[in-house]
Amino acid sequence: MTADDAYGRLDDDDYPAYTMGRAADMLGTTPGFLRAIGEARLITPLRSPGGHRRYSRYQLRIAARARELVDQGIPVEAACRIVILEDQLEEAQRINAEHRRTAREPRPTAA
């Protein structure tokens, strides 16, 4: 891997750059919380060659949202389901907006 390849990953939201300990520190939580949301299948961390969990920035954002809900008193399993449903709703809204945009574009006429 070249230096350019390595630096290019710094902007990659899906690159698993953070260890479990670092991710827990960044979120202000415990490794146990990260394991719990993994068991609830909210996020699936990648594994290093040594088998250690590694998290991406995208996964940390999802975990942070789950942590907000848990801090409000929602059980972990329910918080994970809420985050999944929020994500699905956002994706559906994005797809709908794209369909509306393409429906408004004039269609080329046949010559």
N, C-alpha and C positions, 0 to 999 in steps of 0.2 A: 504494500500500500504506500502510495506516495504521500507527501505532506499535503498536497492539494486535496487528495481524497479525504484525509483525516480532517482537514479544516472544513471541507464541504459538509461533513456530518454534524458540525456544530449547529447548523441551521435546520437540521432534520428533526422534526418533532417526534418521529417514530424511532429514532436511533436509541437503543437501550444503554444510555450513558451512566445511569445512576445505580449504585449498589443499594441494597435494602436499607442499610444503616443510614446512608446519605439521604435516601428518599424519605425515610421516617423523620430525620432531622429537618429536612426542608418543609415537611408538612406539619411538623410539631406533633407528631404522633409516635406510635411504637411500631416495631416490626410486626408485632402480633396483629395490629390493625391491618397492615398490608397483607398479612397472611389470610386474615378473615375475609377481606374483600376479594382476594384471589380464590378462596374456597367458595365464595358466593358467585364466582365467575364474572365479576364486574370487570376485572382486568386479569390478563394472563401474562405475567412477566416472562421475558425471555431468560434463558439460562446461559451463563458464561461457560467456557469449556470445562471449568472446574465444578459446574453445577450450581453456582450461586445465582440468585435472582437478580435481574437487571431491569430497570424501569426507564421508560422514555418520558419526555416532557409531556406528551399527550396523556400518557397513563397517569402521570402525577396530577394533571389538571382534573381528570376524572376522579382520582382518589381524593383530591381536595374537596370536590363537590360532595362526595359521600361523607367526608369528615364533617362538613358543615351541617349536613342533615343529622348525623349521629350526635353532634354537639347540641342539636336542638331537641334531643331525646328520642329520636327515631331509631328503632333497632337496626343493626347492621344489614340484615337480610332485606328489610323493607327499604332502607336507604339505597341499597344497590339496585333494587328493582325500580325505584323512582328515577335514579340516574339513567338507567337503561331506557326507560320510557321517555325521559326528557330527550335523550339522544335520538331515539327513533322519531319523536315528534319533530325535532329540528331537521332531521334528514328528510322527512316527508314534506315539510314546509319548503325546504330548498328545492326539492324535485317539483313541487307544485309551482313555485315561482318560475322555475326554468320552463315548465310547460306553458305557463301563461305568457312568458316572454316570447317563446317561439311561436305561439298561436297569434300574437299580434304582428309578427314580422310578415311583410308581404311575401307571397309565394311567387317564384319565377313562373312566368307564363310560357307555354310551349310555343315554339315558332312554327 
